[in-house]
Amino acid sequence: MAFQTKEDQVAEFLREGIIGGRFARGEKLKQVEIAELLGTSVTPVREALKLLEAEGYVRGASHRGAVVAPFEIESVEEIVELRVALEGRLMAAALKRVEKRDIDELIAVQAELDRAVEERDREAVRPLNYRFHQRLYAVADQPQTLEFVRILWAKYPFDVINRIAGRIERAASEHRAILKAMTMRDEVAALSALTEHLRSGWIEYRGSATAQDEAATGQD
């Protein structure tokens, strides 16, 4: 695994925290508090926030702190298709490099995720989902592509989609399909399973939103 500076480590902690729901959209991130939480100085926190501002995770990074950026719902359709293209590229590259220890690590993360799903612990599911995808794509060893994917993740409404009834159970099942295809080194099946996983959450969200709009209209 590539060497990480303190700035990189703080940035990764905050990315996972934002996507995983530890830090809510619109929440203010205070440099001193984060530094104390991580047992580091303010300097790497300040630099990490500047990096995350460039990636779209936060806004207004300054000495006073930053705010977790909201997502723009009208952009999500395009973001999903970009995720399919770029994450599919990473999946294909990962399959050419994956070793047994990589699959074992993914299986271990998925086992934690499955336990969280069984316990209905949504707060644990979201960061574990992030770790699963981050670990999977790291195998590809394509840091530039992964950087673009992280930017897309910053704009994706994980928090809203994961509140849909039954979504975390279905997402866990989709992960298992990806792992099964990877274990068999079946690129076609792996890419198909990944594509279904990336698109299904958004499709479910649109269906849920449409149903809510129709119900609200019927009550007027």
Secondary structure as UniProt FT lines:
FT   HELIX           6..20
FT   TURN            25..26
FT   STRAND          28..29
FT   HELIX           31..38
FT   HELIX           42..55
FT   STRAND          58..62
FT   TURN            63..64
FT   STRAND          65..68
FT   HELIX           73..75
FT   HELIX           76..97
FT   HELIX           100..118
FT   TURN            119..120
FT   HELIX           122..138
FT   TURN            139..140
FT   HELIX           143..154
FT   HELIX           158..161
FT   TURN            162..163
FT   TURN            165..166
FT   HELIX           167..183
FT   TURN            184..185
FT   HELIX           187..219
//
